[in-house]
């Protein structure tokens, strides 16, 4: 015998988003495309290693001019 919840609470924003997604099914594809523009990138590990090797360490107090 399984456990069944009688009333599942959904906030107003959850209800709105679910209705919006149902009315606009293309929105998830647009979100994935937008994400891929900025975030889903491959990293050139050789170039990253070069960048990291010439990095100057930040001082503990960045405004100190010694």
N, C-alpha and C positions, 0 to 999 in steps of 0.2 A: 504494500500500500504506500503510495507516494504522498508527499507533503504538498498541499495546494494552498496558495495564499488567496484569500477571499477578495481583498481590496489592495490593489497595488497603486501607491501614490505616484502621480506624475505631476511635476511642477508645471506652471503655466508656460514657461519657456520650452520645456520638453514637448508639451502638446503642440505649441506653435511650430517648433522645428520639425516635428514629425509631419504635421499637416503641410508645411512648406515644402518639405522634401517629396511628399506624395504629389503635390500640385506641380512641382518643378523637378522632375526626375533627372534632368540634365545637369543640375547644380553640382552633383558629386563629381561628375567628369570634369567640369570647369574647375572645381577645387583641386583635383589631382593635377590638372594641367598647370594651374597657378603655382602649386607647390613645386612641381618639377622645374619651373623657371628659376626659382631661387635656391631650393634646398637639395633636390635629388641630383647631385653632381658627383662624378667620379673624381678621386683625388690623385694627382700625380705625386707619388711618394718620393721620387728623386727630387723634384722641385721643392716639396715641403721640407725635405732634409736640408737642402741648400738654404732655404729661408730661415730655418731654425738655427743653423750653424752661424749665421751672421747677426743674430738677434742680440741686442744690447740689453743686459739685465736692468730692470727698473730699480731705482734706489727706493729705500723705505719711505723717504719723504720726497715726493716728486718735485716740490717747488724749491728745494735746496739748490743753491748755485755754487757749490764749492769747486 
